[in-house]
Amino acid sequence: METVIQALEKMGRASYREVAARLDIEPVEALSMLREQRDQGLCDFSDGGWFICTATEQAKKPAAPVHQAPRLKGEEPAPVDPECICQVLRDNGAMTTVSLAEFANRNARGMVSVLRALERQGVVVKNGQGKGVTWSLPTATEAAKPELEPEVPADAPAEEVKPVEQIVSEIPSFTENYRAGHVVPTVRVISREIRRTKNKLVKLEKLRDAVRVIGRHKNIMQQLVGVEAENGKA
């Protein structure tokens, strides 16, 4: 069976997914093999691809010890590749923090910080709370692109900025019960007016629907009106 090093020798620079496809193995397995070879100084990763180290690069790069010493407190860990996290989530679906920490060779507490940073960037999504938390890729709705602001023509007139007092004074329901000098209402009054406006909007929508129904049965309504008029004459 062809090894990952032999595959890289023939492919030049390749991603771990391309290596996995060539060797007909799982992407996660190919990534693990490539990391083992990198620890031995046989290959390296940069600019989104894996490649064979030259003799000069191998001489510069110290060989990894067989038994690595435990990481000292305060020592900066190697950064986690977001693409690797995305790939393992694509392959396995939602995963726990502990499972992702084992994959990234991190402790669970440190992995939480990494995943929260990726969540803020929109790379992953947190599911649930407490001990049952899992992480997955965002859906199409969650990963919607931000809306672009409409372009304003260069010759368009500048929009007039009105002061708060003028805006409030143009709303009769806010000013009709207030004396001069007390135009700006309180937050409580504004909230009450919002509720009233919403209730009025609901009633208007119901009335609109009722008028639409009557419009669909216009002929029947005319007949009923005619019958009522005849009965009145009788």
CORVENSUL-V480516 format. One record per backbone hydrogen bond with DSSP energy under -0.5 kcal/mol. CO is the residue of the C=O (numbers start at 1). NH is the residue of the N-H. E is the energy in kcal/mol with one decimal. If there is no record, write none. Layout:
CO,NH,E + CO,NH,E
//
This chain:
3,7,-2.2 + 4,8,-2.4 + 5,9,-2.1 + 6,10,-1.3 + 7,11,-2.2 + 8,12,-2.5 + 11,13,-0.8 + 14,50,-3.7 + 15,19,-2.1 + 16,20,-2.3 + 17,21,-2.3 + 18,22,-1.9 + 19,23,-2.3 + 20,24,-1.0 + 20,25,-2.2 + 26,30,-2.1 + 27,31,-2.4 + 28,32,-2.0 + 29,33,-2.1 + 30,34,-2.4 + 31,35,-2.0 + 32,36,-1.9 + 33,37,-2.2 + 34,38,-2.1 + 35,39,-2.2 + 36,40,-1.0 + 37,42,-2.5 + 37,43,-0.7 + 38,41,-1.5 + 39,64,-1.6 + 42,53,-1.8 + 44,51,-2.1 + 46,49,-1.4 + 49,46,-2.3 + 50,14,-2.1 + 51,44,-2.1 + 54,58,-2.6 + 55,59,-1.8 + 56,60,-1.8 + 57,61,-2.1 + 60,62,-0.6 + 66,68,-0.6 + 72,75,-2.0 + 80,82,-0.6 + 81,84,-0.6 + 81,85,-1.6 + 82,86,-2.5 + 83,87,-2.3 + 84,88,-2.3 + 85,89,-1.9 + 86,90,-2.1 + 87,91,-2.1 + 88,92,-2.0 + 89,93,-2.1 + 95,135,-2.9 + 96,100,-2.0 + 97,101,-2.3 + 98,102,-2.2 + 99,103,-1.8 + 100,104,-2.2 + 101,105,-0.5 + 101,106,-2.9 + 102,105,-0.6 + 107,111,-2.1 + 108,112,-1.5 + 109,113,-1.0 + 110,114,-1.5 + 111,115,-2.7 + 112,116,-2.4 + 113,117,-1.9 + 114,118,-2.1 + 115,119,-2.2 + 116,120,-2.1 + 117,121,-1.3 + 118,123,-2.6 + 118,124,-0.7 + 119,122,-1.2 + 123,138,-0.6 + 125,136,-2.1 + 126,128,-0.5 + 127,134,-2.1 + 129,132,-1.0 + 130,133,-1.2 + 133,97,-0.5 + 134,127,-3.0 + 135,95,-2.2 + 136,125,-3.0 + 139,143,-2.0 + 141,144,-1.3 + 151,153,-0.5 + 153,156,-1.4 + 160,162,-0.7 + 163,167,-2.0 + 164,168,-2.5 + 165,169,-2.1 + 166,170,-1.1 + 168,171,-1.7 + 170,172,-0.7 + 171,174,-1.6 + 171,175,-1.0 + 172,175,-0.6 + 172,176,-2.4 + 175,178,-1.5 + 179,182,-1.8 + 186,190,-2.2 + 187,191,-2.5 + 188,192,-2.0 + 189,193,-2.3 + 190,194,-2.1 + 191,195,-2.1 + 192,196,-2.3 + 193,197,-2.6 + 194,198,-2.4 + 195,199,-2.5 + 196,200,-2.5 + 197,201,-2.3 + 198,202,-2.3 + 199,203,-2.1 + 200,204,-2.4 + 201,205,-2.3 + 202,206,-2.1 + 203,207,-2.4 + 204,208,-2.5 + 205,209,-2.2 + 206,210,-2.2 + 207,211,-2.4 + 208,212,-2.0 + 209,213,-2.0 + 210,214,-2.3 + 211,215,-2.3 + 212,216,-1.6 + 213,217,-1.1 + 215,218,-1.0 + 217,221,-2.1 + 218,222,-2.2 + 219,223,-2.1 + 220,224,-2.4 + 221,225,-2.4 + 222,226,-2.4 + 223,227,-2.6 + 224,228,-2.3 + 225,229,-2.1 + 226,230,-2.3 + 227,231,-2.4 + 228,232,-1.6 + 229,233,-1.9 + 230,234,-2.1
//
